Amino acid sequence: MNTVTQSQLKSVCVYCGSSFGSDPSHEAAATRLGQLIAESGLRLVYGGGSVGLMGTVANAALESGGDVTGIIPHFLEKREVMLESLDDLIVTKDMHERKHLMFQKSDAFIALPGGIGTLEEAVEMMTWAQLGQHRKPVALANINGFWSPLLELLDHMRAQGYIRPETEVPYLVANQLDDILPMLRRSLSGAPREVSEEMLSVSEL
């Protein structure tokens, strides 16, 4: 795995649900994020489906003239209704290959609301960063406090001594969607190009 930080933000991976959930603001946020990514001249990297928030963020980016890369495992082609209109669509043999390609093709990661899969993907990127395997920023889009229970759990882990200062978990938190891309850029511009013993730990509430 490459441990050298990218100094410029060119592509953003978005993790999100393959359904819409019960809060209408989540769909609105996915639409807005797709638009922001496209308007900023960035490439969207996402899970390749056309349903739920996943399809919303991709279609919003495409409709705004953005470039989109979809990466989906073969067994999810029907369940997540693969977005076949994508120019850059990659079908993988399994989830492991999908996640690794999403990592390789992205300079940063954003987690919109979603289910256990979204949680797992975001936490995996946080774990890899904690272990010094990359310095790509991971941002939680805390729409209407969606990720607040996770933030409370992380605080609990710190209080219980399982997250220590020398093994801090690096992540960003944005309560306003328009803050996310500037936040990612600031994180990338401020991070050293080589991994050091000091972990990057930023939480903006």
C-alpha positions as CSV (number, residue, x, y, z in Angstrom):
1,M,0.0,0.0,0.0
2,N,1.3,3.5,-0.9
3,T,2.0,5.6,2.2
4,V,2.8,8.8,0.3
5,T,0.2,11.5,0.7
6,Q,-1.3,13.1,-2.4
7,S,-0.6,16.9,-2.2
8,Q,-3.6,17.8,-4.5
9,L,-7.2,16.8,-4.3
10,K,-8.2,15.3,-7.7
11,S,-10.6,12.5,-6.8
12,V,-12.9,11.9,-3.9
13,C,-14.4,8.5,-2.9
14,V,-17.9,8.7,-1.4
15,Y,-19.3,6.0,0.8
16,C,-23.1,6.0,1.3
17,G,-26.2,3.9,1.5
18,S,-27.8,2.0,-1.3
19,S,-31.2,3.1,0.1
20,F,-32.5,6.5,1.0
21,G,-33.2,6.1,4.7
22,S,-36.0,7.9,6.5
23,D,-34.5,11.4,6.6
24,P,-35.2,13.4,3.4
25,S,-32.2,15.6,4.1
26,H,-29.9,12.7,3.3
27,E,-31.0,12.5,-0.3
28,A,-30.7,16.3,-0.6
29,A,-27.2,16.1,0.8
30,A,-26.2,13.4,-1.6
31,T,-27.4,15.5,-4.5
32,R,-25.6,18.5,-3.3
33,L,-22.3,16.6,-2.7
34,G,-22.4,15.2,-6.2
35,Q,-22.9,18.7,-7.6
36,L,-20.1,20.1,-5.5
37,I,-17.6,17.4,-6.5
38,A,-18.4,18.0,-10.2
39,E,-18.4,21.8,-10.0
40,S,-15.0,21.6,-8.3
41,G,-13.5,19.6,-11.2
42,L,-13.0,16.5,-9.1
43,R,-13.6,12.9,-10.0
44,L,-16.2,11.0,-8.0
45,V,-15.2,7.5,-7.1
46,Y,-18.1,5.4,-5.6
47,G,-19.7,2.0,-5.4
48,G,-21.1,1.8,-8.9
49,G,-24.8,1.4,-8.1
50,S,-27.8,3.4,-9.3
51,V,-30.1,3.1,-6.3
52,G,-30.4,5.0,-3.0
53,L,-28.0,7.7,-2.0
54,M,-25.3,5.9,-4.1
55,G,-27.2,6.5,-7.3
56,T,-28.2,10.0,-6.2
57,V,-24.6,11.3,-5.7
58,A,-23.4,9.7,-8.9
59,N,-26.3,11.0,-11.1
60,A,-25.9,14.5,-9.5
61,A,-22.2,14.5,-10.4
62,L,-22.9,13.3,-14.0
63,E,-25.7,15.9,-14.5
64,S,-23.3,18.6,-13.4
65,G,-20.8,17.6,-16.0
66,G,-18.5,15.6,-13.6
67,D,-16.4,12.6,-14.1
68,V,-17.5,9.5,-12.2
69,T,-15.8,6.1,-11.6
70,G,-18.0,3.3,-10.4
71,I,-16.6,0.2,-8.9
72,I,-18.9,-2.7,-8.1
73,P,-18.4,-6.4,-7.4
74,H,-20.0,-8.9,-9.8
75,F,-22.4,-10.3,-7.2
76,L,-23.9,-6.8,-6.5
77,E,-24.6,-5.9,-10.1
78,K,-28.3,-6.6,-9.8
79,R,-28.8,-5.9,-6.1
80,E,-27.3,-2.4,-6.3
81,V,-28.5,-2.0,-10.0
82,M,-25.2,-1.2,-11.6
83,L,-25.2,2.2,-13.3
84,E,-24.3,1.0,-16.8
85,S,-24.3,4.5,-18.3
86,L,-21.0,5.3,-16.7
87,D,-18.0,5.7,-19.0
88,D,-15.7,4.4,-16.3
89,L,-17.3,1.4,-14.7
90,I,-15.2,-1.4,-13.2
91,V,-16.7,-4.8,-12.2
92,T,-14.6,-6.6,-9.6
93,K,-14.6,-10.3,-8.6
94,D,-15.2,-9.5,-4.9
95,M,-15.6,-6.8,-2.2
96,H,-11.9,-6.9,-1.3
97,E,-10.9,-5.9,-4.8
98,R,-13.6,-3.3,-5.0
99,K,-12.5,-1.6,-1.8
100,H,-8.8,-1.7,-2.7
101,L,-9.5,-0.1,-6.1
102,M,-11.6,2.6,-4.5
103,F,-8.7,3.3,-2.2
104,Q,-6.2,3.4,-5.0
105,K,-8.2,5.7,-7.2
106,S,-9.1,8.3,-4.5
107,D,-7.2,11.1,-2.8
108,A,-9.8,11.4,0.0
109,F,-12.9,9.8,1.4
110,I,-16.3,11.1,2.5
111,A,-18.9,9.1,4.4
112,L,-22.5,10.2,3.8
113,P,-25.3,8.5,5.8
114,G,-25.6,4.8,5.2
115,G,-25.8,1.4,6.8
116,I,-23.3,-1.2,8.1
117,G,-21.4,-1.3,4.8
118,T,-20.9,2.5,4.8
119,L,-19.7,2.3,8.4
120,E,-17.3,-0.5,7.6
121,E,-15.8,1.2,4.7
122,A,-15.3,4.5,6.5
123,V,-13.9,2.9,9.6
124,E,-11.5,0.7,7.5
125,M,-10.0,3.8,6.0
126,M,-9.7,5.4,9.5
127,T,-8.0,2.2,10.7
128,W,-5.5,2.1,7.8
129,A,-4.6,5.7,8.6
130,Q,-4.3,5.0,12.3
131,L,-1.8,2.3,11.4
132,G,0.2,4.6,9.2
133,Q,-0.7,3.0,5.9
134,H,-2.0,6.2,4.3
135,R,-2.4,9.9,5.0
136,K,-5.5,10.5,2.8
137,P,-8.2,12.4,4.8
138,V,-11.4,10.7,5.8
139,A,-14.4,13.0,6.4
140,L,-17.7,12.2,8.0
141,A,-20.6,14.2,6.6
142,N,-22.6,14.6,9.8
143,I,-25.9,15.4,8.2
144,N,-28.5,16.1,11.0
145,G,-26.1,14.5,13.4
146,F,-26.2,11.1,11.7
147,W,-22.6,10.2,12.7
148,S,-22.9,11.7,16.2
149,P,-23.4,8.2,17.8
150,L,-20.1,7.1,16.2
151,L,-18.3,10.1,17.4
152,E,-19.6,9.4,20.9
153,L,-18.4,5.8,20.6
154,L,-14.9,7.0,19.6
155,D,-14.9,9.4,22.6
156,H,-15.9,6.4,24.8
157,M,-13.0,4.4,23.4
158,R,-10.6,7.2,24.2
159,A,-12.0,7.4,27.7
160,Q,-11.6,3.7,28.2
161,G,-8.0,3.8,27.0
162,Y,-8.4,1.9,23.7
163,I,-7.6,5.0,21.5
164,R,-4.5,6.5,23.0
165,P,-2.7,9.7,22.0
166,E,0.0,7.7,20.2
167,T,-2.7,5.7,18.3
168,E,-5.2,8.5,17.6
169,V,-7.8,7.9,14.9
170,P,-7.6,10.5,12.1
171,Y,-10.8,11.8,10.8
172,L,-12.6,15.0,9.9
173,V,-16.2,15.9,10.8
174,A,-18.4,18.4,8.8
175,N,-21.8,19.4,10.0
176,Q,-22.2,21.7,6.9
177,L,-21.9,19.9,3.5
178,D,-20.3,22.9,1.8
179,D,-17.4,22.7,4.3
180,I,-16.3,19.3,3.3
181,L,-14.2,19.9,0.1
182,P,-12.3,22.9,1.6
183,M,-11.7,20.8,4.7
184,L,-10.2,18.0,2.6
185,R,-8.0,20.4,0.7
186,R,-6.7,22.0,3.9
187,S,-5.9,18.5,5.3
188,L,-4.0,17.5,2.2
189,S,-2.1,20.7,2.0
190,G,-1.0,20.5,5.6
191,A,0.0,16.9,5.7
192,P,3.7,15.9,5.2
193,R,4.5,13.8,2.1
194,E,6.1,11.1,4.2
195,V,4.4,9.2,7.0
196,S,5.9,10.1,10.3
197,E,5.4,8.8,13.9
198,E,3.0,11.7,14.5
199,M,-0.5,10.7,13.3
200,L,-2.7,13.2,11.5
201,S,-5.7,13.7,13.8
202,V,-8.2,16.4,12.9
203,S,-11.8,16.8,14.1
204,E,-13.7,19.9,13.1
205,L,-17.0,20.1,14.7
